[in-house]
Amino acid sequence: MKKKLYMLLLGCKPHNRFTEQHDVFFGIGESLQDLVPSIIAFWPEAEGKIHIDAWRTVSNVNGYTLQIIPANGIQNMEKNNNHLFFLNLGGYKENDFEEYHYKLLVVAPDKASAIRQAKHTAFFKHNASPHIDDKYGVDVDDIYEIDEILAPSFKENYHLLISESLTATREDDIHPEYIKLDRLKDI
């Protein structure tokens, strides 16, 4: 079986917190079950009481195909100027006690280009005013190149190969579902 890049929305309620907390995790494996030790190491404050709220494999992003290759297989490869970015957009609605978030993957040559692409999403368009002081709108809360946020064990052993797709590819399916880590062996 070949290795895949996974994007997971993790949830837990750490000790002394009043509401469930969330974070995004990226990992490489043949299955979700392969990621369990890395997930637990990623969020030690959760004391192993973590669940998955949503997940997807990452193989097709805005017209690009992504593959996982062994790190030692990149010596003779041509340098690709594109990178995979994760963006976390935040926005508010008037009279609503919540900050809404939209998580987005973008292939782009740099962070500025990735942000420009994010401004064309429906989330950004529906919250068009800038997120400044007392105005309601959208802000890029976080932006990371995936290589920046992968665990060292993944970065040492694997490389993400990004290729422009020659055929039309649809984005990967998103699986919004509650899964306890100990149930992954059943999936």
C-alpha positions in Angstrom: 0.0 0.0 0.0 1.3 3.5 -0.8 1.7 6.3 1.7 -0.8 9.2 1.7 -0.9 12.6 3.3 -3.8 13.0 5.7 -5.4 16.1 7.0 -7.4 15.6 10.3 -9.5 17.9 12.5 -8.8 16.7 16.0 -10.9 17.4 19.0 -10.7 16.9 22.8 -11.6 18.5 26.0 -8.4 19.0 27.9 -8.4 19.1 31.7 -9.7 22.5 33.1 -11.3 23.5 29.8 -15.1 24.2 29.5 -15.5 23.5 25.8 -14.1 21.1 23.3 -10.9 22.3 21.7 -9.8 21.6 18.1 -6.6 21.6 16.1 -5.6 20.4 12.6 -3.1 17.6 12.2 -1.2 16.5 9.1 0.4 13.1 8.9 1.7 10.5 6.5 0.7 6.8 6.5 -1.0 4.0 4.7 -4.1 4.4 6.9 -5.6 6.5 9.6 -4.6 3.9 12.2 -0.9 4.4 11.2 -1.2 8.0 12.5 -2.4 7.2 16.1 1.1 7.4 17.8 1.9 10.7 16.0 -1.6 12.1 16.9 -1.1 11.3 20.6 2.5 12.8 20.5 1.1 15.9 18.7 -1.3 16.8 21.6 0.1 15.5 24.9 -2.2 17.7 27.0 -5.2 15.7 25.8 -3.7 12.6 27.6 -4.8 10.4 24.7 -8.4 11.4 24.9 -8.5 12.7 21.4 -11.1 12.0 18.7 -11.2 12.9 15.0 -14.0 15.2 13.9 -13.2 15.2 10.2 -10.5 13.9 7.9 -9.4 13.7 4.3 -6.6 12.3 2.2 -4.8 15.0 0.4 -4.0 14.0 -3.2 -5.8 16.6 -5.3 -5.7 20.3 -4.6 -6.9 23.1 -7.0 -5.7 21.3 -10.2 -2.5 19.7 -8.7 -1.8 16.1 -7.8 0.1 15.4 -4.7 2.1 12.2 -4.0 4.2 11.0 -1.1 7.6 9.8 -2.1 10.6 8.6 0.1 12.9 11.4 1.1 15.8 9.6 -0.5 14.0 9.7 -3.9 14.2 13.4 -4.4 17.9 13.8 -5.4 17.3 13.6 -9.1 13.9 15.4 -9.2 13.4 18.7 -10.9 12.7 21.5 -8.3 9.0 22.5 -8.2 8.3 26.1 -7.3 4.8 25.2 -5.8 4.1 24.4 -2.2 1.1 23.1 -0.4 -0.3 25.6 2.1 -2.8 25.3 4.9 -4.9 28.4 5.7 -7.2 28.9 8.6 -9.6 31.8 7.8 -11.5 33.4 10.6 -14.6 35.5 10.5 -17.4 36.9 12.7 -21.1 37.5 12.3 -22.9 40.4 13.9 -24.7 39.5 17.2 -23.2 36.0 17.1 -20.9 34.9 20.0 -18.6 32.9 17.8 -15.6 33.1 15.6 -16.2 30.9 12.5 -13.3 29.2 10.8 -12.8 27.9 7.3 -9.9 25.5 6.7 -8.4 25.6 3.2 -5.6 23.9 1.3 -3.9 25.8 -1.6 -1.1 25.0 -4.0 0.9 28.2 -4.7 4.5 29.4 -5.1 4.4 31.5 -1.9 2.2 32.6 1.0 1.1 35.9 -0.7 -0.2 33.9 -3.7 -1.9 31.4 -1.4 -3.7 34.3 0.4 -4.8 35.8 -2.9 -6.4 32.5 -3.8 -8.1 32.3 -0.4 -9.8 35.7 -1.1 -11.7 33.9 -3.9 -13.4 31.4 -1.6 -17.1 31.6 -0.8 -16.2 32.1 2.9 -14.1 35.1 2.1 -16.7 36.6 -0.4 -19.6 36.2 2.1 -17.6 38.1 4.8 -16.0 40.7 2.5 -15.2 43.6 4.8 -11.8 43.5 6.4 -11.3 42.0 9.9 -10.1 45.3 11.5 -11.0 46.6 15.0 -14.8 46.7 15.3 -15.7 45.6 11.8 -16.9 42.1 11.0 -15.2 40.2 8.3 -12.5 37.6 7.5 -8.9 37.3 8.5 -6.2 34.8 7.7 -5.8 33.6 11.2 -3.0 31.1 10.3 -1.1 30.1 7.2 1.5 27.4 7.0 3.4 25.6 4.4 2.7 21.9 5.1 6.4 21.1 5.4 6.6 23.6 8.3 4.0 21.8 10.4 4.7 18.1 9.6 6.3 16.2 12.5 10.0 15.7 12.1 9.6 12.0 11.6 7.5 12.6 8.5 9.8 15.3 7.1 12.9 13.1 7.5 11.4 10.1 5.7 9.0 11.6 3.1 8.7 14.3 0.5 5.6 15.8 -1.0 5.7 15.7 -4.8 3.4 18.4 -6.4 2.5 18.0 -10.1 0.1 20.0 -12.2 -2.7 17.7 -13.2 -3.0 17.1 -16.9 -6.6 15.9 -16.5 -9.4 17.4 -14.5 -9.3 16.2 -11.0 -11.8 16.8 -8.3 -10.9 17.7 -4.8 -10.5 14.9 -2.3 -13.6 13.9 -0.3 -14.0 15.3 3.2 -15.2 12.9 5.8 -17.0 14.7 8.7 -17.4 12.0 11.3 -16.7 11.5 15.0 -14.1 8.7 15.4 -12.4 7.7 18.7 -8.8 6.8 18.1 -9.3 3.3 19.6 -12.0 2.6 16.9 -9.6 3.3 14.0 -8.7 -0.4 13.8 -12.3 -1.0 12.7 -12.2 1.5 9.8 
